[in-house]
C-alpha cells in the first residue's frame, strides 16, 4: 500500500501532464499552473527537512570534533543570524537581511567562487591541451584555431599560414617530447598543407582564421552538440516513461509493499 | 416678383454648388492595405485574435493603425511601424464578435480599409502544431513497450560497453582498499529534472555496492526534496544489500540551496576527507569545473555525467570517466542489468535510428524543395519543425 498509492499518483499525474502538453485550453493551462503551485508548496515543506538535516549534520560534526568542525560553527551561526534577522525584519529589498547580509556578504562570496572558475579553466585547459593522444592533438589544434580566431589579431591571420606554424610547433614538440601522437598529428597536418595548394589552384577563397573558427563552431561542434541533444531527449523521455509506468521505482525509497 | 425670386434662389443655390464641383479632389498619398485577414489565433487558450495584412500598392506608409469594433464600439488598439504588418489582439473576450479595419498613415493622410468580416476567439482543445511531437512520442512509446515485453520474455538484449559504468565497481573497491570515503553529488537540479531522477537511480545502485564492500558514502545535497529522496534510496539500498545496520543517517545531508556556497562546501569536504572516489552525476552548471578540478587535485578517481552539453567538456577534461548525455539515463539499467530497464535502452537506440532517418530524409526533401517542381516537399519537411 505504501508503494502502490504513490505509484498510482505518479501514473495518473504523469499521464495528465503529458495530455496537458497537447491541450492549450484554459482548463489545461490552469491545471498546469495549479500543479506548479503544488510543487512550490511541497518544496516549502521539504525545506524544513533540509534545515533539520543541516542542523543535525553540523551539530554532530561539532560534537564529535570532526575535521573542519570550526566551519560548522560558522555555518550554524550564519544560519541562525539569517533566520532571526529574516523573521524579525522580513525579507524586503530594503531590509537588514538584504542590506547587511545578502548584498555585502553573500554576493561578494558568490562572485569570488565564480571568479575562481577562471583559474580552474586555465588548469583544465593545460590538462586538456597536453597532446598525449591523437584525439587530444586534434583538440589542441581545433582549440587554437577557435581561440586565436576569436581575438582581434586572428582577423589578420590566414588559416593556411596558421596551419604551417602549428605544424612546425607540433613537429618540434613531438621531437622534444618523443610523442608518437604529436608526430602523427604533424604528419596529418603536413598532408593537409600539401593538398591545400591544389585547391588554391581552383580559386578556393583565402580562408582567414575567424572564418575557420566560425566553421569549427557551427559545423562539427554544432553537429556533436545536436547528436548529444537527440540522445538526451530520448533518454529523458524513456526515463520519464519508466518512472510513470512504475518500471523505475527507486525514487520511492524503502518501505513495505 | 416671383420670377425674380426664383432667379435669386437659383443663383444662391447654384453658385456654391458650382464652386464645390470645381474644387480639386483630395490627393491620397497611400492606398489602403490589402488582403486583411482577422482570425482566431490557432492552438491557443483563447482570448486572442490575429490580424494580418499586406501593404497597398501605392505610396509609402509610415504607420499602420489597427481599429477594433466590438460591443464597446470602435477603438484603435495598435499603432504599428511601417514594416510591422500583423497584430495579435489579446484584449478580446471569447465568443464575442469583432470586426477590424486597418489604416495606412502617410503624413496627414489616413486611408482606412474596409472592415473585415466579424470574427470571434475561442480556446482550442488540441494544439495541432504539436501533432508531430505526439506522433513521435507514440512511436517511441510503442518501441519502449515492445522491447520491455521482449525483455520480459527472456530475450538477451545486447548493450554496448560504457567505460564509465564499468569503472563503478573498481571505484568502490578502491575506496574500500584505501579506507577512504566515496562522495556522490546528485547534481544541483531539483527532483523535477530528469537528470536528477537518473542520478538518484544510479545512487541506488552505487549505494548497494558501497554497502556490499563496506565502504563509507557521503551524499551532499543542494535541494531539500532531492535530499529526502536520496536518503530513502541509500537507506533502501543498504537494506537490499543485507546491511541495514551499516546505513548512517548523517551520510546523506542537505548543505545549502546556494549554488556557489554548495560548490565551496563540497570542495571543502573533498579537501578534508580526501575521498577515494567522486561521483558527479546529474544537473550541473558553472560549478562543474570547480568541483571536478578540486576533486582531481585530491587524487580521487572521478566519474561524472550530465546532460548539460556545455558542462560536458569540463567533466571530460577533469574527470577519469564521463557519462555523456544519454549514458546518464542508461546507467541504472546498465548497472542493475534488469531486463525491464534494458528493454527501454534498446528502444532508445531504435528511436535514435528513426531520428537519423528523419534527419537524412528531411535534408533531402529540403534540398529538393528549392527547385520549383518539388516545392511541395517544403510542406512535408515543415511538418517536422517543432512549435
Interface residues (C-beta under 8 A of the other chain):
Chain A: X18 X21 X22 X23 X24 X25 X26 X28 X29 X39 X42 X43 X46 X47 X48 X49 X50 X51 X53 X54 X56 X57 X60 X67 X68 X71 X106 X109 X110 X113 X114 X116 X117 X120 X121 X123 X124 X125 X127 X128 X225 X228 X229 X230 X231 X232 X234 X235 X236 X237 X238 X239 X240 X241 X242 X243 X247 X248 X250 X251 X252 X253 X254 X255
Chain B: X43 X44 X45 X46 X123 X124 X125 X126 X127 X130 X133 X134 X137 X140 X141 X144 X148 X190 X191 X192 X194 X195 X197 X198 X200 X201 X204 X221 X223 X224 X225 X227 X228 X229 X231 X232 X233 X235 X236 X239 X250 X253 X254 X255 X256 X257 X258 X259 X260 X261 X263 X264 X268 X272 X273 X286 X287 X289 X290 X292 X293 X296 X307 X309 X312 X313 X314 X317 X318 X324 X325 X326 X328 X329 X330 X332 X340 X341 X344 X345 X347 X348 X351 X352 X355
